[in-house]
């Protein structure tokens, strides 16, 4: 008998829209999947700003509500 468990996708809310993502995804992994530059975004999880140093350790739970804001430079 195999101990591997196939993880089902979960639904989160990303910038106001429902989205299916892999279970047990971290914020850092989500940003990679979205191809967002990690040096130019801010992340809010369930109405709390998450410090960049915590992204790799912060796993998303089903129903999580995220807001991701990209900083755009210009002049």
Phi and psi restraints in degrees (value plus and minus 20) as a CYANA .aco file:
   2 UNK   PHI    -105.7   -65.7
   2 UNK   PSI     123.0   163.0
   3 UNK   PHI    -113.2   -73.2
   3 UNK   PSI     -20.3    19.7
   4 UNK   PHI     -90.7   -50.7
   4 UNK   PSI     113.5   153.5
   5 UNK   PHI    -132.9   -92.9
   5 UNK   PSI     107.7   147.7
   6 UNK   PHI    -101.0   -61.0
   6 UNK   PSI      99.6   139.6
   7 UNK   PHI    -103.7   -63.7
   7 UNK   PSI     110.1   150.1
   8 UNK   PHI    -102.2   -62.2
   8 UNK   PSI     128.7   168.7
   9 UNK   PHI     -80.7   -40.7
   9 UNK   PSI     137.1   177.1
  10 UNK   PHI    -146.5  -106.5
  10 UNK   PSI     141.9   181.9
  11 UNK   PHI    -124.7   -84.7
  11 UNK   PSI     109.4   149.4
  12 UNK   PHI    -143.1  -103.1
  12 UNK   PSI     149.0   189.0
  13 UNK   PHI    -129.7   -89.7
  13 UNK   PSI     100.0   140.0
  14 UNK   PHI    -137.6   -97.6
  14 UNK   PSI      94.7   134.7
  15 UNK   PHI      30.6    70.6
  15 UNK   PSI      23.5    63.5
  16 UNK   PHI      65.9   105.9
  16 UNK   PSI     -20.5    19.5
  17 UNK   PHI    -141.2  -101.2
  17 UNK   PSI     116.9   156.9
  18 UNK   PHI     -86.1   -46.1
  18 UNK   PSI     119.6   159.6
  19 UNK   PHI    -166.9  -126.9
  19 UNK   PSI     117.9   157.9
  20 UNK   PHI    -107.6   -67.6
  20 UNK   PSI     110.4   150.4
  21 UNK   PHI    -156.8  -116.8
  21 UNK   PSI     140.8   180.8
  22 UNK   PHI     -82.4   -42.4
  22 UNK   PSI     125.1   165.1
  23 UNK   PHI     -84.2   -44.2
  23 UNK   PSI     132.7   172.7
  24 UNK   PHI      45.8    85.8
  24 UNK   PSI       0.7    40.7
  25 UNK   PHI     -92.6   -52.6
  25 UNK   PSI     121.5   161.5
  26 UNK   PHI    -113.6   -73.6
  26 UNK   PSI     145.8   185.8
  27 UNK   PHI     -79.3   -39.3
  27 UNK   PSI     -63.6   -23.6
  28 UNK   PHI     -79.3   -39.3
  28 UNK   PSI     -63.9   -23.9
  29 UNK   PHI     -85.1   -45.1
  29 UNK   PSI     -59.6   -19.6
  30 UNK   PHI     -81.5   -41.5
  30 UNK   PSI     -64.1   -24.1
  31 UNK   PHI     -81.3   -41.3
  31 UNK   PSI     -56.9   -16.9
  32 UNK   PHI     -84.4   -44.4
  32 UNK   PSI     -64.1   -24.1
  33 UNK   PHI     -83.2   -43.2
  33 UNK   PSI     -53.7   -13.7
  34 UNK   PHI    -104.1   -64.1
  34 UNK   PSI     -24.0    16.0
  35 UNK   PHI      35.6    75.6
  35 UNK   PSI      24.9    64.9
  36 UNK   PHI    -120.2   -80.2
  36 UNK   PSI     119.6   159.6
  37 UNK   PHI     -92.0   -52.0
  37 UNK   PSI      97.4   137.4
  38 UNK   PHI     -86.9   -46.9
  38 UNK   PSI     -37.0     3.0
  39 UNK   PHI    -106.6   -66.6
  39 UNK   PSI     -22.7    17.3
  40 UNK   PHI    -149.8  -109.8
  40 UNK   PSI       7.3    47.3
  41 UNK   PHI    -153.6  -113.6
  41 UNK   PSI     138.1   178.1
  42 UNK   PHI    -143.0  -103.0
  42 UNK   PSI     124.2   164.2
  43 UNK   PHI    -144.4  -104.4
  43 UNK   PSI     110.4   150.4
  44 UNK   PHI    -135.4   -95.4
  44 UNK   PSI     107.3   147.3
  45 UNK   PHI    -139.0   -99.0
  45 UNK   PSI      99.4   139.4
  46 UNK   PHI      30.3    70.3
  46 UNK   PSI      27.9    67.9
  47 UNK   PHI      48.1    88.1
  47 UNK   PSI       3.9    43.9
  48 UNK   PHI    -153.2  -113.2
  48 UNK   PSI     107.4   147.4
  49 UNK   PHI     -85.9   -45.9
  49 UNK   PSI     112.9   152.9
  50 UNK   PHI    -124.1   -84.1
  50 UNK   PSI     105.1   145.1
  51 UNK   PHI     -84.8   -44.8
  51 UNK   PSI     120.5   160.5
  52 UNK   PHI     -74.2   -34.2
  52 UNK   PSI     -55.9   -15.9
  53 UNK   PHI     -86.5   -46.5
  53 UNK   PSI     -36.3     3.7
  54 UNK   PHI    -117.5   -77.5
  54 UNK   PSI     -24.5    15.5
  55 UNK   PHI     -78.7   -38.7
  55 UNK   PSI     -62.3   -22.3
  56 UNK   PHI     -89.5   -49.5
  56 UNK   PSI     -44.6    -4.6
  57 UNK   PHI    -119.0   -79.0
  57 UNK   PSI     -28.0    12.0
  58 UNK   PHI    -114.5   -74.5
  58 UNK   PSI      86.4   126.4
  59 UNK   PHI    -106.6   -66.6
  59 UNK   PSI     123.9   163.9
  60 UNK   PHI    -106.4   -66.4
  60 UNK   PSI     123.6   163.6
  61 UNK   PHI    -129.0   -89.0
  61 UNK   PSI     134.9   174.9
  62 UNK   PHI     -73.7   -33.7
  62 UNK   PSI     115.3   155.3
  63 UNK   PHI      66.2   106.2
  63 UNK   PSI     -20.4    19.6
  64 UNK   PHI     -77.2   -37.2
  64 UNK   PSI     125.2   165.2
  65 UNK   PHI    -135.1   -95.1
  65 UNK   PSI      96.5   136.5
  66 UNK   PHI    -137.9   -97.9
  66 UNK   PSI     124.8   164.8
  67 UNK   PHI    -144.0  -104.0
  67 UNK   PSI     106.0   146.0
  68 UNK   PHI    -139.2   -99.2
  68 UNK   PSI     103.9   143.9
  69 UNK   PHI    -135.3   -95.3
  69 UNK   PSI     108.0   148.0
  70 UNK   PHI    -114.9   -74.9
  70 UNK   PSI     116.1   156.1
  71 UNK   PHI    -109.1   -69.1
  71 UNK   PSI     112.4   152.4
  72 UNK   PHI    -139.3   -99.3
  72 UNK   PSI     105.4   145.4
  73 UNK   PHI    -107.2   -67.2
  73 UNK   PSI     144.4   184.4
  74 UNK   PHI     144.9   184.9
  74 UNK   PSI     158.9   198.9
